[in-house]
Amino acid sequence: MKSLMYLGLSAVLLSHGTVHAQSKSSKEWQSLFDGKDLKGWRQATKDSVPVAAWSASNGELTFDPSKGHGSDIITEKTFKDFELSVDFKISEAGNSGIKYFLLPNTNLGCEFQVIDDSKHPDAKLGRNGDRTTGSLYDIMPATADKPSKPAGEWNNARIVVRGDKVEHWLNGKKILEFDRSSEAFKQAIALSKFKTTKGFAMTSPTPILLQAHGDLVHYRDIKIKEL
């Protein structure tokens, strides 16, 4: 009888430990780029591998327009609640972006802007700086005191999504946050170029998109943690 009791208790403890281990494992960082090839990525609007303008070398995922016309790329996997971390290095006068909440089969979605704030003309447009680095492109600006490094240097972008609540971080500092269900966000959308785009910012789960905007850009250490 005692043996049976011990076996039963052991089974419960083992089961509890397994659940705990699975829970812990599910919140560990997952690499989205192995530094060697583009496995796990495809073109945003086509079910095919990225074109020649995208390449993997020296641990970096690079879009180089000199190698041909490129297109945006997305992860093959989709994510709901997550924390995404990406290092990026934009070229002088360059423009790119990291997108999420993508409308199905399109490259339209919320964008963490990646741009040379000082030399790309688009950074001067929009409203209140909402097209500068770290901003929610054309919708909400990043804080003015963001710790941004200039073009040609590495920056770290972090995007945190928990349900309707979203945060943008740059080099370890939170620079923007919003709630998709709030009136303030809906009003910001109504003032943006996406005001007539039905369902904009509402899609979940979502792949992660890296933008090909015609300018040289490097990405590395691309990882995600499901929350």
N, C-alpha and C positions, 0 to 999 in steps of 0.2 A: 504493500500500500504506500509506504513511504517512498519507494522507488518511483512509483507512478506519479506521486505528488511532485517529486523533484524533476521528473521528466516534463510534467506539465508546466511547472514554473520555468524551466529552462527554455521550453518552446515559446512561452510568452515573452521572456526577456530577449530571446533571439529575434522574435518577430518585431519587437519594439526597436531593437537595435538596427534591424534591416530597414524599417521605415525611417528611422532617424538618419541612417546613412544615405538613403535615397533622397530625403529632403535636403540634406546637406549637399549632396552631389549635384542636385538640380540647380543649386544656386552658385555653382562654381563657374569661373570664367571659361567660355568656349572660344577657341580661336576661329575666326572667319577667314583667315588668310595664313597659309603656312610659310609664306616668304619665298616659295619656289615656283608655284604655278597658280593658275586661276581656277582650280578645282573648287566647285561649290558656288561659282558665279556664272551668270549668263547675261545676255543682252536684255535690257528692260522690256522691250516690246516684241522680242522674238525669242523663241525657244531654241536658242543656239549659243555657242560659245562666243565670248567677247572677240571683237575684231583686233587686228594687228596693232592698233594704236594703244591698246592696253597690254602691258607686259609685267612680268614678275622677275625681279633681279635684285640681288644683294639685300633680300629681306624687305624690299619695297614694291608696292603695287603702283605702277606709273601709267598715267595717261600722257602720251606724247603725240601731239597733232602732226608733227613732222613725219610720222610713220603712216599717215593716212587719216581719212575722216573716221571719227569714232562715234560711238553711241554710249549712252548711259548703261551701267551694268548694275545688276541686283543680285542679292543672295538667292540661292535656290530654296533656302529655308525661310519660313516666316516666323514672326515673333509677336507676342501680345504685350505682356508686361516685361520690361527689360531695362538693363543698363548697358549702353553701348559706349565703348571707348575706342577712339581712333586718333592716331597721330597723323598730322597732315603738314605738308610744306608746299605752299603755293608759289608759283613763279612770279617774277616782277610783272606787275600790271595784269596778273592772272585772275581767273574766276573759275570756281567750281562749287560743289556743295554736297552735303550728305542729307539724303531724304528718307522719310519714313511716313507712315499712314498713307501709303500709295493707293490711288484708285486702281482697281484691277486692270491689268493689261495696258497700263499707261506709265508715264514717268512723272505724273502729277502727284504731288504730296507736300507735306510740310518739309521745309528745308532749313538745316543749319547752314547758314551761308559761310562759304570759304572764299575769300577774296582779298586782293591787295587793296586795303582801305585807302591808301594814299594815292595810288596811281590808276586804278581801274575806274572808268567813268560811272559805271553802274552803282558804285558805292556812294556816289553823291546824289543819286536819285532816290525815289521813294519818299517816305514820310519819317521825319525825325530819326534818320539813320537806320531805318529798318532793312537796309540792303547791305549793311556792313558785316564784318566777320562775327559769327556767333549769333546774329539776329535770326529770328524766324522770318525768312525772306519775304519782304513786301507786306508783312503783317504786323510784327512787333519788333522793336529795336532791343538790342542788347544794352546793358548798362554802359554808361559813358566811361566808367573807370575800369573797364575790362582789362585784364593783363595780357593783351595781345602782343605777339612778337611779329616783326615785320616779314614781308615776303622774303623767301630764301632761307628762313629759319623754321625749325619744327615747332608746332603747336600741338596741344592735346585737346580734342573735342570730346565731350561726354554728353550723352543724351539719356535721360532717365524718364521712363514712361511707367506710370502706375495708374491704370484705368484711364480716366480723363485728365489726370494731372501730369504735366510734362515739365521737365527742367532742362535747360541748356547750361553746360559748364565749359569754361575755357581755362586751361592751365591751372586747374584745381580750384577755380572760383565760380560760384553760381552767378550767371550773368542774365538769366531770363527764366521766368516760369509762367505757366498759364494753365487754365482749366478749360478743356474743350466744351464743357457744358455751361460755362458762364456766359452771361450777357456781354461782358467786356470782350470776350474772345469773339463772339458772334458779331459784335459791332466792328471789331478790327477786321474780320473777314469781309464784312460789307463795304469797307473802305479800301480793300485791296484789289489786285488784278484778278483774284479768284472769286469775286463776289457772285458771278453767274455760274460757277462750276459746281454742279449739283453733287452733294455728298463730300465735298472737299474736307479733308482732315478727319473724317469720320471712320475710315477703314481700319479694321483691326481683326485678326492679326495682319502683320505687314512684313514684306521683305525690307532689307536695307539697300538703299541705292547710293552709288557714287556717280557723280555727274561728270560727263564729258562736255565741257563748255567751250572747247576750242583752244584752251590754254594748257600749258604744261603744269602738271600737279603730281605730287607723290603722296602716297599713303603707306602707313606701316602699323604694325602692332594692332591690328583690327580684331577686337574681341568683344564678346557679349556675355552678359549674365542674365539668365531668365529669373524674374522675381516672382 
